[in-house]
């Protein structure tokens, strides 16, 4: 059984790896592959944000009673990242 930390860390790394691949293909001017990895990254990172916001953050907030702490900061970061993606 995996811990939530392990699962989320692995998902972060997977998203990071997709972004790195997109950058590699862009550097090679392989625009088709760069677009494929960019699209894959975007879908996965947005899914990751959604999972955090609908499952992880509410569970954390309910358990800790903190609603204006780290989850608020991360939600703001997600807004910024969504605009960039």
N, C-alpha and C positions, 0 to 999 in steps of 0.2 A: 504494500500500500504506500502511495506517495503522499507526502505532506503538501499542503496548499502552497507553501513556499517553493517547494521543488517543482510543482506543476507550473506555477506562474513564472518561475525563473526559466524553466525550459521553454515556455511559450515566448517570453521576452527574447530569448536567444534565437529562437526560430524566426521571429519577426526581424530581428537584427540581421540574421544571415540572409534573408530574402532581400533586404535593403542593400546589403553589401554586394550581392549578386547583381542587382539592378545597376549599381554603380560600376561594377566591373564591365558589364556589357555596354554601358553608355561610354565608358572610356575607350572601348574598342570600336565605338560607333556602330555597334550592332543594335540598331534601334528597335527592331522587332523583339529581340530577346529582352532588351532593357525594358520595353513596355510590358512584356509578359510578367517579368519579375516585379515591376513597379505595381502593376495591377494586383498581382498575388500578394505583395506586401500590403497594399492598401486594404484589400479585403480582410486579410488576417489581422492587421493591427486594429481595424475598426471593430472586428468581432471580439478581439481581446478587450478593447475599451468597453464594449457593451457588456461583456461578461463581468468585468470588474464593477461596472456601475449598477448592474441589476442583481448580481449575486454576492460578490465579495464585499463591496463597500457597505451595502445594507447589513450584512451579517456582522461586519466589524463594528459598525455604528451601534447596532442593537446590543452587541456583547459589551462594548466599552462605554456606551452612552455619549461618545464623542462624535458630534456631527459637524463641528467647525474646526476640525484639525486636519490631519493628513489627507483624509478623503476629500475634503473641500479643495485642498491644494491640487490633488491629482485630478479632480473633475475639471478644474480650471486649466490644467495642463492638457487634458484631453480636448477641451474646446480649442485651444491653440493648435494642437496637433491635427485635429480634424480640418481646420482651415488650411493647414499646410498640405495635408494629404489630398 
